[in-house]
Amino acid sequence: MNVTRGDRVLVVEDEPGLARALAINLRAHGWEVVTAATGRAALQAAADSEPDVVVLDLGLPDLDGTEVIAGLRGWTSVPIVVLSARQHGEDKVEALDLGADDYVTKPFAMNELMARLRAAVRRGRPPASPTEDQAVVEVGDLAIDLARKRVHRAGEEVRLTPTEWSFLELLARHRGRLVGRDQVLHEVWGDGYEREYHYLRVYAAQLRRKLEADPAHPRWLVTTPGVGYTLG
């Protein structure tokens, strides 16, 4: 996916040199860039500018980046790509569990970051002009509207992040069939994620918390350990 002119990215980074370099490179690739150097400024900028994606450093001077993720997820499903020097697995899992869509460690290649941003925006972009007769997949008390990217449980709409939706949509389009772990990673996150199996564990758990009556004993989203996932 190429960047659509006008796609807006909020860069949250307190290191001036890196923030400047990111802004220059992003603008050169067609992005509209908004920057913030603190967590509180980031939350205000997200409300004011309504970005298409957020690039978020975790090491901010006032709030921890995880607090910013939680703050954003309180009211928006904008895709969040964490950009951090923290390389411990538990930091990555915590960020994903709070609602981040991706995690890039410093140092990083600019072309990789661009690819991940494009993928995050693609997941978050609504479908164009859905029609009334497009499929709704029903699984138990779930109604998954593939056209409008919405899911209802027992008649109540459930709010999903763009990545949660992409995961669920893939399984819904293959309802009743096993979808392998590698296929999920490739289709939801894209190239370069072949070994990121912890992403799957985190997002499957998040979906179960939102969609299952008893997340510890799921009826609808079933894991075949080491192999993949089945819906229905």
HUZIZI-V396501 format. One record per residue. N is the residue number from 1. SS is DSSP state (H for helix, E for strand, - for the rest). OMEGA is omega as a letter, one per 40 degrees, with the letter a starting at -180 (999 if undefined). NEAR is the number of other ideal C-beta (glycine too) atoms within 12 Angstrom. Layout:
BEGIN
N_SS_OMEGA_NEAR, N_SS_OMEGA_NEAR
END
This chain:
BEGIN
1_-_i_19, 2_-_i_14, 3_-_i_27, 4_-_a_18, 5_-_a_12, 6_-_i_14, 7_-_a_31, 8_E_i_31, 9_E_i_46, 10_E_i_43, 11_E_a_41, 12_E_a_50, 13_-_a_41, 14_-_i_29, 15_-_a_21, 16_H_a_13, 17_H_i_12, 18_H_i_27, 19_H_i_30, 20_H_a_17, 21_H_i_22, 22_H_a_36, 23_H_a_26, 24_H_a_17, 25_H_a_24, 26_H_i_33, 27_H_i_21, 28_H_i_14, 29_-_i_24, 30_-_a_22, 31_-_i_32, 32_E_a_23, 33_E_i_34, 34_E_a_32, 35_E_i_35, 36_E_a_37, 37_-_i_28, 38_-_i_25, 39_H_a_31, 40_H_i_20, 41_H_i_27, 42_H_a_41, 43_H_i_32, 44_H_a_20, 45_H_i_30, 46_H_i_37, 47_H_a_21, 48_H_a_14, 49_H_a_25, 50_-_a_22, 51_-_i_37, 52_-_i_38, 53_E_i_47, 54_E_i_47, 55_E_a_50, 56_E_i_53, 57_-_a_42, 58_-_a_37, 59_E_a_27, 60_-_a_30, 61_-_a_19, 62_-_i_19, 63_-_i_27, 64_E_a_27, 65_H_i_41, 66_H_i_32, 67_H_i_26, 68_H_i_42, 69_H_a_40, 70_H_i_23, 71_H_i_31, 72_H_a_38, 73_H_i_32, 74_-_a_17, 75_-_a_14, 76_-_i_28, 77_-_i_32, 78_-_i_41, 79_E_a_41, 80_E_i_48, 81_E_i_48, 82_E_i_45, 83_E_a_41, 84_E_i_36, 85_-_a_20, 86_-_a_24, 87_-_i_16, 88_-_a_15, 89_H_a_19, 90_H_i_15, 91_H_i_25, 92_H_a_28, 93_H_i_25, 94_H_a_25, 95_H_i_38, 96_H_a_35, 97_H_i_27, 98_H_i_29, 99_-_i_39, 100_-_a_44, 101_-_a_45, 102_E_a_47, 103_E_a_44, 104_E_a_38, 105_E_i_25, 106_-_e_23, 107_-_a_14, 108_-_i_28, 109_-_a_14, 110_H_a_22, 111_H_i_15, 112_H_i_22, 113_H_i_34, 114_H_a_30, 115_H_a_26, 116_H_i_37, 117_H_i_45, 118_H_i_32, 119_H_a_33, 120_H_i_41, 121_H_i_37, 122_H_i_30, 123_H_a_38, 124_H_a_35, 125_-_i_23, 126_-_i_18, 127_-_i_18, 128_-_i_10, 129_-_i_9, 130_-_i_16, 131_-_a_12, 132_-_a_10, 133_-_i_9, 134_-_a_17, 135_-_i_18, 136_E_a_21, 137_E_a_27, 138_E_i_20, 139_E_a_28, 140_-_i_21, 141_-_i_18, 142_E_i_35, 143_E_a_25, 144_E_a_38, 145_E_a_28, 146_-_a_27, 147_-_a_20, 148_-_i_22, 149_-_i_29, 150_E_i_27, 151_E_i_37, 152_E_i_23, 153_E_a_26, 154_-_i_15, 155_-_a_10, 156_E_a_14, 157_E_i_18, 158_E_a_28, 159_-_i_22, 160_-_i_33, 161_-_i_36, 162_H_a_36, 163_H_i_44, 164_H_i_39, 165_H_a_36, 166_H_i_36, 167_H_a_43, 168_H_a_43, 169_H_i_32, 170_H_i_36, 171_H_a_42, 172_H_i_36, 173_H_i_22, 174_-_a_24, 175_-_i_27, 176_-_a_16, 177_-_i_18, 178_-_i_21, 179_E_a_33, 180_E_a_23, 181_H_a_31, 182_H_i_22, 183_H_i_23, 184_H_a_38, 185_H_a_31, 186_H_a_22, 187_H_a_27, 188_H_a_37, 189_H_i_40, 190_-_a_28, 191_-_i_17, 192_-_a_20, 193_-_a_28, 194_-_a_17, 195_-_a_14, 196_-_a_29, 197_H_i_26, 198_H_i_25, 199_H_a_36, 200_H_a_39, 201_H_a_25, 202_H_a_32, 203_H_i_42, 204_H_i_39, 205_H_i_25, 206_H_i_32, 207_H_i_40, 208_H_i_31, 209_H_a_21, 210_H_a_29, 211_H_a_39, 212_-_i_26, 213_-_i_18, 214_-_a_12, 215_H_a_18, 216_H_i_10, 217_H_a_12, 218_-_i_26, 219_-_a_19, 220_-_a_34, 221_E_a_40, 222_E_i_25, 223_E_i_28, 224_E_a_16, 225_-_i_13, 226_-_a_13, 227_-_a_17, 228_E_a_27, 229_E_i_40, 230_E_i_25, 231_E_i_36, 232_-_999_25
END
